[in-house]
Amino acid sequence: MAGREVSGQADLTLQHLTAIIVDDLISTGGTLLRAGEACRKAGARQVHAAAAHGLFTGGPEILESPVFD
């Protein structure tokens, strides 16, 4: 998967890989959390996330999720 973009529903195999999720804006963090969970379910060894703007309107709890490293 190195250097490939994945969006929407996809059959992913990320066994032993590191997933990096990049977004322009995090509002509540729900989409980011679902993406991280999908990566873990696909076997990602590590999941990292980055965003240019983080609003976190639902609170900062998303940052404490065990989904992300």
C-alpha atoms as an extended CHARMM CRD file, in Angstrom:
* protein
*
        69  EXT
         1         1  MET       CA              0.0000000000        0.0000000000        0.0000000000  PROA      1               0.0000000000
         2         2  ALA       CA              2.9810000000        2.3200000000        0.1650000000  PROA      2               0.0000000000
         3         3  GLY       CA              2.2410000000        5.5670000000       -1.6000000000  PROA      3               0.0000000000
         4         4  ARG       CA             -1.3460000000        4.6520000000       -2.4540000000  PROA      4               0.0000000000
         5         5  GLU       CA             -4.5000000000        6.5550000000       -1.6080000000  PROA      5               0.0000000000
         6         6  VAL       CA             -7.5230000000        4.6460000000       -0.3820000000  PROA      6               0.0000000000
         7         7  SER       CA            -10.9720000000        6.1360000000        0.0720000000  PROA      7               0.0000000000
         8         8  GLY       CA            -14.4410000000        4.7260000000        0.5920000000  PROA      8               0.0000000000
         9         9  GLN       CA            -14.9800000000        1.0300000000        1.1280000000  PROA      9               0.0000000000
        10        10  ALA       CA            -12.0540000000       -1.1360000000        0.1650000000  PROA      10              0.0000000000
        11        11  ASP       CA            -10.7690000000       -4.5950000000        0.9000000000  PROA      11              0.0000000000
        12        12  LEU       CA             -7.5670000000       -3.7000000000        2.6680000000  PROA      12              0.0000000000
        13        13  THR       CA             -4.7030000000       -5.9020000000        3.6940000000  PROA      13              0.0000000000
        14        14  LEU       CA             -2.3710000000       -3.9210000000        5.8970000000  PROA      14              0.0000000000
        15        15  GLN       CA             -0.7230000000       -6.7960000000        7.7340000000  PROA      15              0.0000000000
        16        16  HSD       CA              2.5000000000       -5.6240000000        9.4040000000  PROA      16              0.0000000000
        17        17  LEU       CA              2.2830000000       -2.1600000000        7.7820000000  PROA      17              0.0000000000
        18        18  THR       CA              2.0590000000        1.3210000000        9.2760000000  PROA      18              0.0000000000
        19        19  ALA       CA             -1.0100000000        3.3340000000        8.2460000000  PROA      19              0.0000000000
        20        20  ILE       CA             -0.8150000000        7.1200000000        8.0660000000  PROA      20              0.0000000000
        21        21  ILE       CA             -4.1110000000        8.9780000000        7.8290000000  PROA      21              0.0000000000
        22        22  VAL       CA             -3.9410000000       12.6150000000        6.6730000000  PROA      22              0.0000000000
        23        23  ASP       CA             -6.9280000000       14.9480000000        6.7310000000  PROA      23              0.0000000000
        24        24  ASP       CA             -7.3450000000       18.6560000000        6.2320000000  PROA      24              0.0000000000
        25        25  LEU       CA             -9.8540000000       19.2150000000        9.0450000000  PROA      25              0.0000000000
        26        26  ILE       CA            -10.9790000000       17.2670000000       12.1050000000  PROA      26              0.0000000000
        27        27  SER       CA            -14.3010000000       18.4730000000       13.4450000000  PROA      27              0.0000000000
        28        28  THR       CA            -15.5680000000       15.8140000000       15.8680000000  PROA      28              0.0000000000
        29        29  GLY       CA            -13.0150000000       13.1380000000       14.9850000000  PROA      29              0.0000000000
        30        30  GLY       CA            -15.6220000000       10.5130000000       14.1030000000  PROA      30              0.0000000000
        31        31  THR       CA            -14.4380000000        9.9770000000       10.5300000000  PROA      31              0.0000000000
        32        32  LEU       CA            -10.8280000000        9.8320000000       11.6590000000  PROA      32              0.0000000000
        33        33  LEU       CA            -11.6930000000        7.2440000000       14.3000000000  PROA      33              0.0000000000
        34        34  ARG       CA            -13.5870000000        5.0640000000       11.7890000000  PROA      34              0.0000000000
        35        35  ALA       CA            -10.6440000000        5.2380000000        9.3830000000  PROA      35              0.0000000000
        36        36  GLY       CA             -8.2430000000        4.2410000000       12.1470000000  PROA      36              0.0000000000
        37        37  GLU       CA            -10.4690000000        1.3560000000       13.1970000000  PROA      37              0.0000000000
        38        38  ALA       CA            -10.6530000000        0.1380000000        9.5830000000  PROA      38              0.0000000000
        39        39  CYS       CA             -6.8570000000        0.1940000000        9.3570000000  PROA      39              0.0000000000
        40        40  ARG       CA             -6.5150000000       -1.7950000000       12.5830000000  PROA      40              0.0000000000
        41        41  LYS       CA             -9.1350000000       -4.2820000000       11.3970000000  PROA      41              0.0000000000
        42        42  ALA       CA             -7.1230000000       -4.6770000000        8.1800000000  PROA      42              0.0000000000
        43        43  GLY       CA             -4.0890000000       -5.6270000000       10.2590000000  PROA      43              0.0000000000
        44        44  ALA       CA             -2.1100000000       -2.3780000000       10.4740000000  PROA      44              0.0000000000
        45        45  ARG       CA              0.7740000000       -2.6680000000       12.9360000000  PROA      45              0.0000000000
        46        46  GLN       CA              0.6170000000        1.0570000000       13.7200000000  PROA      46              0.0000000000
        47        47  VAL       CA             -1.8660000000        3.8250000000       12.8900000000  PROA      47              0.0000000000
        48        48  HSD       CA             -0.8300000000        7.4750000000       12.8810000000  PROA      48              0.0000000000
        49        49  ALA       CA             -3.0190000000       10.4620000000       12.0360000000  PROA      49              0.0000000000
        50        50  ALA       CA             -2.3430000000       14.0710000000       11.1350000000  PROA      50              0.0000000000
        51        51  ALA       CA             -4.5320000000       17.0490000000       10.2910000000  PROA      51              0.0000000000
        52        52  ALA       CA             -3.9670000000       20.6600000000        9.3830000000  PROA      52              0.0000000000
        53        53  HSD       CA             -6.8470000000       21.9260000000       11.5410000000  PROA      53              0.0000000000
        54        54  GLY       CA             -8.2930000000       20.2120000000       14.5920000000  PROA      54              0.0000000000
        55        55  LEU       CA            -11.5290000000       21.6340000000       15.9750000000  PROA      55              0.0000000000
        56        56  PHE       CA            -12.4360000000       18.6590000000       18.1910000000  PROA      56              0.0000000000
        57        57  THR       CA            -15.9610000000       19.9780000000       18.7800000000  PROA      57              0.0000000000
        58        58  GLY       CA            -16.8580000000       16.7690000000       20.6080000000  PROA      58              0.0000000000
        59        59  GLY       CA            -13.9140000000       17.0940000000       22.9770000000  PROA      59              0.0000000000
        60        60  PRO       CA            -10.3220000000       15.8580000000       22.8630000000  PROA      60              0.0000000000
        61        61  GLU       CA            -11.1580000000       12.2240000000       23.7690000000  PROA      61              0.0000000000
        62        62  ILE       CA            -10.3970000000       11.0900000000       20.2020000000  PROA      62              0.0000000000
        63        63  LEU       CA             -6.7260000000       11.7550000000       20.9560000000  PROA      63              0.0000000000
        64        64  GLU       CA             -6.8200000000        9.1760000000       23.7380000000  PROA      64              0.0000000000
        65        65  SER       CA             -8.1940000000        6.3790000000       21.5480000000  PROA      65              0.0000000000
        66        66  PRO       CA             -6.0700000000        3.2050000000       21.6030000000  PROA      66              0.0000000000
        67        67  VAL       CA             -6.5830000000        3.0030000000       17.8290000000  PROA      67              0.0000000000
        68        68  PHE       CA             -3.8280000000        5.5430000000       17.2530000000  PROA      68              0.0000000000
        69        69  ASP       CA             -0.1330000000        5.2700000000       18.1230000000  PROA      69              0.0000000000
